[in-house]
Amino acid sequence: MNKCLSSIVMGGLCLVSQLSHAKQIIVPIDLDYNLIKKEMLNELYKGEGNTAEVWHDKKACSYLKLSDLKVSGQQQQIKLQNHVQARIGANIGGKCLKLIDWQGNLDTLQQPTLNKDKTILSLPVTQVAVSDLQGRQLNDPKIQDLITQFVAPQLSGLKLDLNAARVDLEKTVRDYVPKENVTEVLALISSLRVTEAVAKEKSVALKFAFNEPSAKTRVKKTVAPLTEAEQKKWQAQWDEWNTFLTKSIEQAVDDAKSPELREALTETLIEARIAFQTALTKNAPEGQDPVRVFFNDTWERLAPQLKALSQELPEVKALQYVTFIAATDVMYELEKIGSPFGLEISADGLRNLARIILAKQ
């Protein structure tokens, strides 16, 4: 689940150092079960049609396969539902003779568990229930033994490893954080820990902790507005984004079949253009940062609509929304705390980001 974590955390956590006695900042992230399912499919269910062959014999005459994965929450644990197919055979004269060919359903409950260092979230299996397609409990000891030996350990092996995820985080930091902030931000990333993991009905609620920046890091530097030459280059970039965002709005409206959502998203795009243009070209009065005001007001208005939409869509389409929502939720939480890392949600932060983007062209 590490790629999933990196994409979400990086949406707002370009910002997090050696664990010490420094004051820590806590940021909540909800990992939607659609996202968790996607990562599980990538890690374990690699066969045709998203199947997981958890065991087979050397002659490929016997095997145990899982398919049709469903992920949900139950009793503060993660519930996995699988279709299971078991075949046990004997190789006689170079041919496979089927002795047992059985299909049924496998339900497991798995408890989100943190290691001592708070860097690895594992999902040990706490309960297994197996039944045939008519709902009758499995009574074949051979198949039960295979499930005990191979299924539970492999499902328990799925994990979220912060140590592995840091690699992706650090790569992104180097691309999008001002050079003068990179060293400190990389140090902050190394302090990232998961302090709590609770399985809810539709998501796993995680709490991430990282060290509060030092007083030195908190020194705010005013960034000058873009020059006329920079504005011309930025305008070309914005026109490209404007086209992309307009198409994205149309897609969201088609998915939701909601004129109200079209109006809200179109209005947001217009407001963004005004807020960003103002922030890039002129200094605003004290306490009236146009980017911060735009972000906070807009997310409070749009988040409920997008979250409702993600619950109504098929899994594949919903993934696009829940990833964006989770990443933006992180940014929103950090904005409420304050983000003195060189890439903050402010006019100065936008100017820094604009110059980083323009320098790469």
N, C-alpha and C positions, 0 to 999 in steps of 0.2 A: 504493500500500500504506500510505498515511499514516493512514487511519482505523483500520485494523487495528493499526498501531503504537500509536496514541494510546490505544485501549481497553485494550491490554495493559499498556503502560508506566504508564498512569494507575492501574491496579490497585494499584501499589505505589510508583510514582515521582511522588508529589505532592511531590517533593523534589529537585530538582536544579538554575556561574555564569561570568561572562566567563572564557574560557580563560586561565589564567595559570600561574604556576609553583607554584601551590598543589598540595598532594598530591591525587591523584585516587583516587576509589573506583570499582572495576570491578564491574558487575552483569551476569551472563550471562542471556540470554533465548533460548529456543528458539522459532523461528517455525515451527510445524507447516505442512507443505505444503498441508493442507486450508485453512488460513487464507490462505496465499499465493494458492492457486487462487481463493478467494472474492474477494480483492481484484483479481486479474487479470480475473475475469469482470466485476466492477463497472466497471473502467477501460476495457477493450477489447472484451469480448464482449457488446455491448449490443443485438445483434439478437435477433429472435425465436428462442427455444430456445437462448439463450446462444451465438449465432453472432457472428463478427467479420468484417465485410466490409472487408477491408484495401485493396481497390481496385475501382473500377468506372469504366466510360467514361461520357461525358456522356449517352449515349442509354440507359444501363442495359442495354445489349445484351451487354456483357462484364463479368465480375466475377471476383473471387477471394475465397473465403470460407473461414474456419476455424471448426471446431466440435468438440465432444466433447473438450474440453481435459482432459488428465491431467498432473499435476505430481509429480515424484519426484526422487530424488537419484542421481547416477551420476558416479563418478570425481571427487568433490569439486566437482561442478558441478550446476546445476539442470537437469533434463531435462524438456522440454515435449513432449507428444505431442498432435498435432492430426489430425483428419480435415480434408482440404483438398478443396475443390471449385472447379474452374476452368472458366469458360465464356468462349469468345472467339467473337464474332459480328460480323456486318456489318448495318448498317441499310440496307435496300433498300426503297424505296417506302413508308417508314414502318413497315415490319415488320422484326423481328429474325431474321436468318438465322443459325442456329448453325453455326459452322465447326469448333469444337472443344468438346467437353463431356467433361471428365475429372475423375475422383475418385481420391483416394489418401490416403496417410498422410505426415505431416510430423513428423520428430523433430528437435528442436534441443537443443543443450547450451549453457548460458548460465552465465558465470562471475560470481559475486558480486564486485563491484568497488567500492571506496570512492574518493571524490574526494579531492583534496588536503586539504580542510578537515575530512574525516571526517564530513560532514553529509549526504551523498547516497550511497545504495547503489544502484548501477545493475546491470543484468544484460545486458551485451553478449553477443551470440551468437558462439560460437566454432566451432560445427560444425552443419551442416545436412545432413539425409539425407531424401530424398523417394523414395517408392516407390508403385506402384499398389496396388490392393486385393489383388492376388495376390502382393505382395512384391517385384515386379520394379522395378529402379531406373528412375527417370524419365529418358526420353531425348528428350523434346520440348523443344527450345531455347526456344520461345516461353513455355511455362509456367515453365521454369526461370528465364528472365529476369524474369518477373513476381515470382516468389518472391524472387529476389535483390534486386530493386528495392524491393518493398513489404513483404514479410513480415518478413524479418530486421530491418530498421530499426524497424518498429513493435513487435516483440517486445523489441528492445533498448531501446526507449523506456520500458519499465516500470521504475519506480524507487520507492525509499523515500526521501522527502525530509524530514529532520528539521526543516528550517526551516519547512515547511508544517505538520508535525505539532505544532509548538510552539503554534500558535494554539489547538488543541483542549485541549492540556495546560494552557495558561494560563487558559482559561475554567473548566475544572474546578477548578483551584487556587483561584480566587476564590470558588467555591461551598463548598468543603469544608476549606479551611485557615483556622485562626484568623487574624483580621485582622492581629494584630501580627506574624505570620510571612509574610504574603503577599509583601511587597517582597523579602525575602531568598530566598524560594522561587522567585519569578519570575527573580531573578538566577541562581539555581542552574540553573534549566531552560535558560537561555541557554548554559550550559557543556556541555550534553549532546552527546556525540559517540559515533559507532560506531567502535570501535578494531579490531574484527576481525569478519569474516563468512566462515563456512566452511559449505559445503553438505554435509550428512550424508545418510544413507539416508532418514530420515523428516522432517527439518527442516533449517532453516538456523540454525546456532549463531551468535548475535550476542553481542558484548561491548560494553556501553555504559559510558562513563566520564563522570563528573561531578566537579566540584571538591568536595573535602572542606569541610564548613562550617567557619567560623572558630571560634576558641575561644569567642568571645562567643555564637555561636549555640548552642554546646553547653551553655550554662548551663541546668540542669534546674529547671523550676518545678513544684512540687507543686500539683495541682489538687484542690480540695475535693470530697468526695462530693456527690451530688445531694441537694438538699433534699427534704422530703416532697412538696411541691407539684410539683417537677420529676419525682420518681419516679412520681407518678400519671400525669403526661402521658406519660412514657417507657413506662410499662406498656401504655398504649393503643397506642403505636407498636409495641412488641414483640409484642403480640397479633396485629397485622396481619402482621408479618413471620413470626411463628410459623405462621400459616395458609399463607402463601406457601411457606415452607420445607418444611412438611409435604407440600404438593402436589408440590414439586420432588423430594422424597425418593421419593414414590410413582412419579413419572415416571422417575427414575433406576433404580429397582428394576424397573419394567416394561421399560426399555431393556436392562438387564443380565440380567434374569430370574435374579436372585441374592438369595436370602434372607439370605445373609451380608452383602451390601452394605446391605440394608435395616436389619439389626441395627446395623451400624457407623454408618450415617448417623443413625439414630434416636438411638443412644447419643450421637453427637456433638452433636445438637440439644439433648439434655437437659444435657450437660456445658456447652454454650455458655450456656444459660440460667443455670445455677448460677454459672459463672465470671463472666459479665457482671453478674449481679445483685450478686454479692459485690464486684466491682470498682467498681460505681456507688454502692454504699451504705456501704461501710466501707473503712478503710485496712488493707492486709495487712501482715504482718511484713516487714521488710527482706529483699530477695532472693527473695520468694515471690509475685511479681506474678501474680495468677490469669489475667489475659488473655494475658500472654506465655507462661506455662506451657501454657495451653490451646492456643494457636495452634501452638507448636512441636511439642508432642506429637501433636496431632491431624493436622497436615499430614504428618508423617512416617508416620503410620499410614494416612491416606486417599489420599495422592498416588499410590502404586503401583496401588491398585485403580481409581482414576478414570482414570489413564493407560492401563491395560489395557483398560478399558471403551471409551475413546475410539477405540482401534484396531479394535474389533470392530463399531462402529456404522456405518451409512450416513453419507455425507459430511455431509448436512444436520444430522443429530442430533449427529454427532461435533463439529461446529463449536462447539456450545454448551459442550461439555466442554473442548475444547482452549483456547478463549479464557479460560475460568475458570482452568484449570490454569496457563496461561502467566502470567496476572496474579498468581495466588497465589504462583507460583514467584518472581516478582520481589519480592513482599512478604517471602517467606521469606528470600531472600538479603539483603535490606536489614535484616531483623530481626537476622540474624547479625552484621551490621556495626554496627547501632545506628542509630536514626532520630530524631535530635534536631531535628525540624522542626515540632513542635506537633501533629502527627498521627502518633504512634508506636503500635506495637503494645504497649500497656500499659494499666493502669488509668487513668492520667492521660490517655493518648491517647483512650481510650474516653469518658471524661467530657467531654473537649473536643468530640469528635465528637457526642456526645449533645446537648450544649448548642447546637451549631451547627444540628443537625437540628430541635430543639425551637423554636429562634428563627425558623425558616422556616415554622412552622405557623401 
